[in-house]
Each structure stands twice: as C-alpha cells, then as structure tokens.
C-alpha cells in the first residue's frame, strides 16, 4: 500500500488593523506579520524554517552514543 504525497502546510490569515497576521496549525509556535498578505505569509515561512532549524540543532546537540540524524523526505 503506497503512501499519499503530503499536502502543503496551511496558513490562517487574519487582519489586525493595518497588519496581516499569519499562523500555521501545523506549527503553532510560528507566526508572521506584515502590511500585506504575501509578506505576512513570507514572514510565516521564515519563522517555520527558523523553528525547524532550531529543532534540528537541538536534536544534534542531544544525540546519544551511536545515534545519528539522517535525511528524511516526506514525498
């Protein structure tokens, strides 16, 4: 039985005064904000990438003896 290709992550956009704020249900710790929708989404993308890199660095720092990190593609 084959696995489905994962769908793209989702973003929730809201307007707060002159600002657009973006959140992702898949990454509740990340958010983005800007004066345009596209810029808010780009800010969210950057926030998610920083979060993933931070988690990867934490994982590297906490590797046990004989453990290693290997690339894992989702598609």
C-alpha positions as CSV (number, residue, x, y, z in Angstrom):
1,X,0.0,0.0,0.0
2,X,1.5,3.3,-1.1
3,X,1.6,6.5,1.0
4,X,-0.1,9.7,-0.3
5,X,2.2,12.6,-1.1
6,X,1.8,15.1,1.8
7,X,-0.4,18.1,1.1
8,X,1.1,21.6,1.6
9,X,1.1,23.1,5.0
10,X,-1.7,25.5,5.7
11,X,-1.8,29.1,6.9
12,X,-4.5,31.1,8.6
13,X,-4.5,34.8,7.8
14,X,-6.3,37.5,9.7
15,X,-6.3,41.2,9.6
16,X,-5.5,43.3,12.7
17,X,-5.8,46.9,11.8
18,X,-3.3,47.6,9.1
19,X,-1.4,44.4,9.8
20,X,-1.9,40.9,8.3
21,X,-1.0,38.1,10.8
22,X,-0.4,34.5,9.6
23,X,-0.4,31.3,11.7
24,X,0.0,27.7,10.7
25,X,-1.9,25.0,12.6
26,X,0.9,22.5,11.8
27,X,3.4,24.8,13.6
28,X,1.6,26.6,16.4
29,X,4.8,28.2,17.7
30,X,5.4,30.1,14.4
31,X,3.7,33.2,13.1
32,X,4.3,36.0,10.7
33,X,3.0,39.6,10.3
34,X,3.3,42.3,7.7
35,X,1.4,45.0,5.9
36,X,0.4,42.7,3.0
37,X,-0.9,39.2,2.9
38,X,2.0,37.9,0.8
39,X,4.6,39.5,3.1
40,X,2.9,38.0,6.2
41,X,3.0,34.6,4.5
42,X,6.7,35.0,3.7
43,X,7.3,36.0,7.3
44,X,5.5,32.9,8.5
45,X,7.6,30.7,6.1
46,X,10.8,32.2,7.5
47,X,9.5,31.6,11.0
48,X,8.8,28.0,10.3
49,X,12.2,27.5,8.7
50,X,13.9,29.0,11.7
51,X,11.9,26.8,14.0
52,X,12.8,23.7,12.1
53,X,16.5,24.6,12.1
54,X,16.4,25.3,15.8
55,X,14.8,21.9,16.5
56,X,17.4,20.2,14.2
57,X,20.2,21.9,16.2
58,X,18.7,20.7,19.5
59,X,18.4,17.2,18.1
60,X,22.1,17.3,17.1
61,X,23.2,18.5,20.5
62,X,21.3,15.7,22.2
63,X,22.4,12.7,20.2
64,X,23.4,9.7,22.2
65,X,26.3,7.4,21.7
66,X,25.8,5.6,18.3
67,X,22.9,7.8,17.3
68,X,22.8,9.9,14.2
69,X,20.5,12.1,12.2
70,X,19.7,11.1,8.6
71,X,17.7,13.0,6.0
72,X,14.0,12.0,5.7
73,X,11.9,13.0,2.7
74,X,8.2,13.1,3.1
75,X,7.3,12.6,-0.6
